[in-house]
Amino acid sequence: MTLDLQPIIVWITAALTVINFLTIIKNALSSTSKENAADIKGHTHKLTEHDRRIQTIEGEMKHLPDRESQHRMELAMAAINGRLDTLNETLKPIKATNERINELLVEQVKK
């Protein structure tokens, strides 16, 4: 009786090929998940940094004037500018009088 190994070798080769193929798939999936875990950790760190920066900016913006406050300041500045223009016009005759008095005093000192 001769033992024919040919059918057994075919089955062993097929089994080893399937095991090899499954090992390749497992390695591919596990390496991708490790990379994804590292990426998620990096993104989580960046997200935490951005959250801190946003909180800092929001805290600083609470102290800034809002739209209505800014508008009221602009109106007040316009009113102050108008008053300064009026004051400038009011002071022109006084300036002219002072210049004339100064000229008169200089002439008296020369005599």
Stockholm file with secondary structure:
# STOCKHOLM 1.0

chainA/1-111         MTLDLQPIIVWITAALTVINFLTIIKNALSSTSKENAADIKGHTHKLTEHDRRIQTIEGEMKHLPDRESQHRMELAMAAINGRLDTLNETLKPIKATNERINELLVEQVKK
#=GR chainA/1-111 SS CCCCCHHHHHHHHHHHHHHHHHHHHHHHHHHHHHHHHHHHHHHHHHHHHHHHHHHHHHHHHTTSCCHHHHHHHHHHHHHHHHHHHHHHHHHHHHHHHHHHHHHHHHHHHHC
#=GC SS_cons         CCCCCHHHHHHHHHHHHHHHHHHHHHHHHHHHHHHHHHHHHHHHHHHHHHHHHHHHHHHHHTTSCCHHHHHHHHHHHHHHHHHHHHHHHHHHHHHHHHHHHHHHHHHHHHC
//
